[in-house]
Amino acid sequence: MDVGDDGNQIAENVFVGGARPAIVLQGTSDNVVRRNVGCRGGDGELVREQTAYYDNGVRAVPRRNRLSANTTVRACRPR
């Protein structure tokens, strides 16, 4: 999610394979990211918050995002 994508939810998804992080909160705030699972993917964290910049060059720092129960496992399990 990019700058200005505030107030969203990413919840209960399964990310199979692919690079990590699978979810990047880039300069976005007030989001809920919970109970997501990554499996058979690359090494590293499933979720990352990072600073970005608005079109006018002002720095956008992620704030008040709520991250909980996001995990990475080796093998996918059916839900």
NUMI-19038 format. One record per residue (C-alpha): residue number from 1; z, x, y. Coordinates in steps of 0.02 Angstrom, whole numbers. Layout:
BEGIN
<rec><roke>NUM</roke><up>Z</up><east>X</east><north>Y</north></rec>
...
***
This chain:
BEGIN
<rec><roke>1</roke><up>0</up><east>0</east><north>0</north></rec>
<rec><roke>2</roke><up>-46</up><east>67</east><north>170</north></rec>
<rec><roke>3</roke><up>21</up><east>58</east><north>348</north></rec>
<rec><roke>4</roke><up>48</up><east>-122</east><north>401</north></rec>
<rec><roke>5</roke><up>61</up><east>-192</east><north>223</north></rec>
<rec><roke>6</roke><up>240</up><east>-246</east><north>251</north></rec>
<rec><roke>7</roke><up>346</up><east>-378</east><north>165</north></rec>
<rec><roke>8</roke><up>262</up><east>-382</east><north>-7</north></rec>
<rec><roke>9</roke><up>321</up><east>-381</east><north>-187</north></rec>
<rec><roke>10</roke><up>256</up><east>-276</east><north>-331</north></rec>
<rec><roke>11</roke><up>351</up><east>-337</east><north>-482</north></rec>
<rec><roke>12</roke><up>344</up><east>-333</east><north>-672</north></rec>
<rec><roke>13</roke><up>179</up><east>-241</east><north>-692</north></rec>
<rec><roke>14</roke><up>130</up><east>-121</east><north>-831</north></rec>
<rec><roke>15</roke><up>26</up><east>30</east><north>-782</north></rec>
<rec><roke>16</roke><up>-60</up><east>104</east><north>-935</north></rec>
<rec><roke>17</roke><up>-127</up><east>280</east><north>-916</north></rec>
<rec><roke>18</roke><up>-190</up><east>348</east><north>-752</north></rec>
<rec><roke>19</roke><up>-117</up><east>469</east><north>-628</north></rec>
<rec><roke>20</roke><up>58</up><east>459</east><north>-558</north></rec>
<rec><roke>21</roke><up>122</up><east>393</east><north>-444</north></rec>
<rec><roke>22</roke><up>44</up><east>225</east><north>-487</north></rec>
<rec><roke>23</roke><up>122</up><east>141</east><north>-335</north></rec>
<rec><roke>24</roke><up>122</up><east>225</east><north>-163</north></rec>
<rec><roke>25</roke><up>208</up><east>147</east><north>-13</north></rec>
<rec><roke>26</roke><up>121</up><east>241</east><north>126</north></rec>
<rec><roke>27</roke><up>204</up><east>205</east><north>293</north></rec>
<rec><roke>28</roke><up>242</up><east>26</east><north>243</north></rec>
<rec><roke>29</roke><up>411</up><east>-61</east><north>254</north></rec>
<rec><roke>30</roke><up>515</up><east>-209</east><north>193</north></rec>
<rec><roke>31</roke><up>433</up><east>-216</east><north>21</north></rec>
<rec><roke>32</roke><up>512</up><east>-251</east><north>-148</north></rec>
<rec><roke>33</roke><up>454</up><east>-145</east><north>-296</north></rec>
<rec><roke>34</roke><up>548</up><east>-191</east><north>-454</north></rec>
<rec><roke>35</roke><up>538</up><east>-190</east><north>-643</north></rec>
<rec><roke>36</roke><up>370</up><east>-101</east><north>-656</north></rec>
<rec><roke>37</roke><up>333</up><east>6</east><north>-808</north></rec>
<rec><roke>38</roke><up>215</up><east>154</east><north>-825</north></rec>
<rec><roke>39</roke><up>161</up><east>213</east><north>-997</north></rec>
<rec><roke>40</roke><up>39</up><east>341</east><north>-1067</north></rec>
<rec><roke>41</roke><up>8</up><east>410</east><north>-895</north></rec>
<rec><roke>42</roke><up>24</up><east>576</east><north>-809</north></rec>
<rec><roke>43</roke><up>188</up><east>660</east><north>-772</north></rec>
<rec><roke>44</roke><up>288</up><east>617</east><north>-619</north></rec>
<rec><roke>45</roke><up>366</up><east>472</east><north>-531</north></rec>
<rec><roke>46</roke><up>299</up><east>295</east><north>-546</north></rec>
<rec><roke>47</roke><up>334</up><east>248</east><north>-364</north></rec>
<rec><roke>48</roke><up>325</up><east>357</east><north>-208</north></rec>
<rec><roke>49</roke><up>364</up><east>323</east><north>-26</north></rec>
<rec><roke>50</roke><up>277</up><east>433</east><north>101</north></rec>
<rec><roke>51</roke><up>245</up><east>444</east><north>287</north></rec>
<rec><roke>52</roke><up>74</up><east>396</east><north>355</north></rec>
<rec><roke>53</roke><up>-5</up><east>368</east><north>526</north></rec>
<rec><roke>54</roke><up>-66</up><east>215</east><north>620</north></rec>
<rec><roke>55</roke><up>-246</up><east>220</east><north>686</north></rec>
<rec><roke>56</roke><up>-178</up><east>271</east><north>857</north></rec>
<rec><roke>57</roke><up>-94</up><east>425</east><north>782</north></rec>
<rec><roke>58</roke><up>86</up><east>360</east><north>788</north></rec>
<rec><roke>59</roke><up>187</up><east>409</east><north>635</north></rec>
<rec><roke>60</roke><up>228</up><east>266</east><north>514</north></rec>
<rec><roke>61</roke><up>386</up><east>300</east><north>414</north></rec>
<rec><roke>62</roke><up>425</up><east>185</east><north>267</north></rec>
<rec><roke>63</roke><up>588</up><east>90</east><north>296</north></rec>
<rec><roke>64</roke><up>695</up><east>-37</east><north>204</north></rec>
<rec><roke>65</roke><up>589</up><east>-40</east><north>46</north></rec>
<rec><roke>66</roke><up>690</up><east>-97</east><north>-103</north></rec>
<rec><roke>67</roke><up>648</up><east>-5</east><north>-264</north></rec>
<rec><roke>68</roke><up>738</up><east>-52</east><north>-426</north></rec>
<rec><roke>69</roke><up>718</up><east>-36</east><north>-614</north></rec>
<rec><roke>70</roke><up>548</up><east>49</east><north>-610</north></rec>
<rec><roke>71</roke><up>526</up><east>157</east><north>-764</north></rec>
<rec><roke>72</roke><up>408</up><east>271</east><north>-855</north></rec>
<rec><roke>73</roke><up>400</up><east>272</east><north>-1046</north></rec>
<rec><roke>74</roke><up>295</up><east>371</east><north>-1170</north></rec>
<rec><roke>75</roke><up>227</up><east>222</east><north>-1268</north></rec>
<rec><roke>76</roke><up>182</up><east>48</east><north>-1211</north></rec>
<rec><roke>77</roke><up>274</up><east>-95</east><north>-1293</north></rec>
<rec><roke>78</roke><up>205</up><east>-272</east><north>-1299</north></rec>
<rec><roke>79</roke><up>294</up><east>-394</east><north>-1185</north></rec>
***
